[in-house]
Amino acid sequence: MKDKFKLENGDIIIIRSIRRSDIDSVWRNFNEVVNSEETPYPIFYPVEAQFEKESWYNTLKRENELCIVAENKDLERPMNVIGQCEVTNIEWDASAHVGNLGIIILNKYRDMGIGYHLIDNAIKESYYKNEKEKIILSCFSTNHRAIHLYKKIGFKKIGLRKNQFKINNTY
């Protein structure tokens, strides 16, 4: 799987499957979001231990889960991976046809169409690779940028989990 497109600034972005060599880049992106004050995230601490990073990757491969990355060909490793999208399995056998989507894009690359390309490719690839017939996701009700993108792709709001997360003593 490979998708290639050009940003308005001329940068070439490639959407492709994750490689072992991307692990540090992917976790750098994750940690940037966790440490960001702009967007709340339900995980409070960054992942820094190499063992944790490698364990995540090994589980991803062992469980045949999907992770695709957005790579900026104009940047050198480890700064070249600017976003990622996962479709992971649901824990129940009867839900093998359902995937749980998660996406991270570095702040400075948002609103450029990268999220759309990542999600579109992830949905298609998870259907063909893992027979996922249904994709679910969650996001904060205050994340209007993400909600707009999800609606544009065709996702529908099916519920609201009130007081699900408490961050800085606020629900």
C-alpha positions as CSV (number, residue, x, y, z in Angstrom):
1,M,0.0,0.0,0.0
2,K,1.4,3.4,-1.0
3,D,-0.3,6.7,-1.7
4,K,1.6,9.8,-2.7
5,F,0.4,13.4,-2.9
6,K,1.8,16.9,-2.9
7,L,1.1,19.6,-0.3
8,E,0.4,23.2,-1.3
9,N,4.0,24.1,-0.1
10,G,5.4,21.5,-2.6
11,D,6.4,18.8,0.0
12,I,5.8,15.3,-1.2
13,I,3.9,13.1,1.3
14,I,3.8,9.3,1.1
15,I,1.3,7.2,2.9
16,R,2.7,3.8,3.6
17,S,2.8,0.9,6.0
18,I,4.9,1.3,9.1
19,R,8.5,-0.1,9.2
20,R,10.5,-1.1,12.2
21,S,12.8,1.9,11.4
22,D,9.8,4.3,12.0
23,I,9.3,3.3,15.7
24,D,11.2,6.3,17.2
25,S,9.5,8.7,14.8
26,V,6.0,7.4,15.6
27,W,6.6,7.7,19.4
28,R,8.1,11.1,18.9
29,N,4.8,12.2,17.4
30,F,2.8,10.5,20.1
31,N,4.9,12.2,22.9
32,E,4.5,15.6,21.2
33,V,0.7,15.2,21.4
34,V,0.8,14.0,25.0
35,N,3.0,16.9,26.0
36,S,0.9,19.4,24.1
37,E,-1.2,21.8,26.0
38,E,-3.2,22.7,22.9
39,T,-5.0,19.4,22.6
40,P,-5.9,17.4,25.7
41,Y,-5.0,13.7,25.6
42,P,-6.1,11.0,28.1
43,I,-2.6,9.8,28.6
44,F,-0.5,11.9,30.9
45,Y,3.0,10.6,30.4
46,P,5.1,10.2,27.3
47,V,6.5,6.8,26.3
48,E,10.3,7.0,26.5
49,A,11.5,3.4,27.2
50,Q,12.7,1.7,24.1
51,F,11.3,-1.6,25.4
52,E,7.8,-0.1,25.4
53,K,8.2,1.2,21.9
54,E,9.5,-2.1,20.6
55,S,6.8,-4.0,22.5
56,W,4.1,-1.9,20.9
57,Y,5.5,-2.6,17.4
58,N,5.8,-6.4,18.1
59,T,2.2,-6.5,19.3
60,L,1.1,-4.6,16.3
61,K,2.7,-7.2,14.0
62,R,1.8,-10.2,16.1
63,E,-1.9,-9.2,16.3
64,N,-1.9,-8.3,12.5
65,E,-3.0,-4.8,13.4
66,L,-2.6,-1.9,11.0
67,C,-0.4,1.2,11.3
68,I,0.3,3.5,8.4
69,V,2.4,6.6,8.4
70,A,2.6,9.9,6.5
71,E,6.2,10.4,5.5
72,N,7.5,13.8,4.3
73,K,10.1,12.8,1.7
74,D,11.8,16.2,2.1
75,L,12.7,15.5,5.7
76,E,15.4,13.2,7.1
77,R,14.8,10.5,9.6
78,P,13.6,10.6,12.4
79,M,11.7,13.8,11.5
80,N,10.3,12.3,8.2
81,V,7.2,10.7,9.8
82,I,4.8,13.5,10.4
83,G,1.7,11.5,11.2
84,Q,0.3,8.0,11.8
85,C,-3.0,6.2,11.8
86,E,-3.7,2.8,13.5
87,V,-6.6,0.4,13.2
88,T,-6.4,-2.0,16.1
89,N,-8.5,-5.0,17.0
90,I,-11.3,-5.0,19.5
91,E,-10.8,-7.5,22.3
92,W,-13.9,-9.7,21.7
93,D,-13.8,-12.6,19.2
94,A,-17.3,-11.6,18.0
95,S,-16.0,-8.2,17.1
96,A,-13.2,-9.4,14.9
97,H,-14.9,-7.5,12.0
98,V,-14.6,-4.2,14.0
99,G,-11.4,-2.0,14.1
100,N,-10.7,0.9,16.4
101,L,-9.1,3.9,14.7
102,G,-6.6,6.3,16.2
103,I,-4.7,9.1,14.4
104,I,-1.9,11.5,15.3
105,I,-0.6,14.3,13.1
106,L,2.0,16.8,14.2
107,N,0.5,20.2,14.9
108,K,2.3,22.0,12.1
109,Y,1.0,19.5,9.5
110,R,-2.6,19.7,10.4
111,D,-5.3,21.1,8.1
112,M,-3.3,20.1,5.0
113,G,-5.3,17.0,4.0
114,I,-2.9,14.5,5.5
115,G,-5.5,13.2,8.0
116,Y,-7.9,12.6,5.2
117,H,-5.4,10.6,3.3
118,L,-4.3,8.6,6.4
119,I,-7.8,7.7,7.4
120,D,-9.0,6.9,3.9
121,N,-6.0,4.6,3.3
122,A,-6.3,3.0,6.8
123,I,-10.0,2.2,6.3
124,K,-9.4,0.6,2.8
125,E,-6.3,-1.3,4.0
126,S,-7.9,-2.6,7.1
127,Y,-10.9,-3.9,5.1
128,Y,-8.6,-5.7,2.5
129,K,-6.0,-6.9,5.0
130,N,-8.0,-7.7,8.1
131,E,-11.6,-7.9,6.8
132,K,-12.7,-4.9,9.0
133,E,-16.3,-4.1,8.1
134,K,-16.8,-1.5,10.7
135,I,-14.4,1.2,12.0
136,I,-15.0,3.0,15.3
137,L,-13.2,5.9,17.0
138,S,-13.4,8.3,19.9
139,C,-12.5,11.9,20.3
140,F,-13.1,14.8,22.7
141,S,-16.2,16.8,22.0
142,T,-14.0,19.9,22.0
143,N,-11.8,18.6,19.2
144,H,-13.8,20.4,16.4
145,R,-11.0,20.0,13.9
146,A,-11.1,16.2,14.2
147,I,-14.9,16.0,14.3
148,H,-15.1,18.0,11.0
149,L,-12.6,15.6,9.4
150,Y,-14.5,12.5,10.7
151,K,-17.8,13.8,9.3
152,K,-16.2,14.6,6.0
153,I,-15.0,11.0,5.7
154,G,-18.4,9.7,6.6
155,F,-18.3,8.9,10.3
156,K,-21.4,9.5,12.3
157,K,-21.7,10.4,16.0
158,I,-23.4,7.5,17.8
159,G,-22.9,8.5,21.4
160,L,-21.5,10.7,24.0
161,R,-19.6,9.4,27.0
162,K,-20.1,12.1,29.6
163,N,-17.4,12.6,32.2
164,Q,-15.3,9.8,30.5
165,F,-12.0,11.7,31.0
166,K,-10.9,14.0,33.8
167,I,-7.9,16.2,32.9
168,N,-6.7,18.9,35.2
169,N,-9.7,18.4,37.4
170,T,-12.0,19.1,34.5
171,Y,-14.3,16.7,32.7
